[in-house]
Amino acid sequence: MLKMLRFVFLMLFAVATIADASEGLVGLYNQGNDRYRDGDYAGAISAYEQVIDQGLQNGEVYYNLGNAYYKSEQLGRAILAYERALKLMPNDEDVVANLRFANARRVDKETDEAPNFLTRIMLWIYHLWSINTLSVFLCVFVFGIAGSLVGWLFLPLRRIVWIVLLVVLGLGFVSSGGLLAFKVQKRGEVAAIVLTSEALGRSGPGDDFLQVFVLHEGTKVFVERREGNWFLVRLSQGVGGWVKREALGKI
């Protein structure tokens, strides 16, 4: 009986602790919103950062943090916060719009920033479904193909129906499987944002190596590997070089 009472007490204590922690996070979040409305962007940043430091990964918090950084003229950190918000809320129109607006202020411009209609459609399809949703689709197509094969074998009078179904389901399986594999691969990429006004890219991991490019605040790069205090990064155009770790913030 004593063990049971102790267990119940511990459970109640844990629930109360979680409730107190959640209430504290909500208080900090509201405090950040109040300071933002008052024009105290440094105070808002501090409050939002405390919420994140306590383990809450929330897209709205990152979105508000990005707004506060943008208002305080910290473009790189604003873009980093918007990118993190976009990972958590990939279809949020406000996040997409603010990220696009912030990227328009970058010094380093990408050649493909104005995609054509077909590219926009492909990007819309890419962002429409999450990895979990595509996994469910893939399972549905697998079971559908299996059921259609059984119907094709045991209901010969309607084979044309099962053949059509197999073709449609097969196309769905290939499409969803390919998109799922691509998303998984992209999720494995480590992207980062340049946080300093300038970041020098060198041919090797050291200050004595040849300078190959200069990146400016807000530029997005992809991290391929780390060596000491240096990251080997790749730009979207395929150019690569070594950049100091402190100049980057991982998304």
Secondary structure, 3 states (H helix, E strand, C coil): CHHHHHHHHHHHHHHHHHHHHHHHHHHHHHHHHHHHHCCCHHHHHHHHHHHHHCCCCCHHHHHHHHHHHHHCCCHHHHHHHHHHHHHHCCCCHHHHHHHHHHHCCCCCCCCCCCCCHHHHHHHHHHHHCCHHHHHHHHHHHHHHHHHHHHHHHHCHHHHHHHHHHHHHHHHHHHHHHHHHHHHHHHHHCEEEEECCCEEEEECCCCCCCCEEEEEECCCEEEEEEEECCEEEEECCCCCEEEEEHHHEEEC
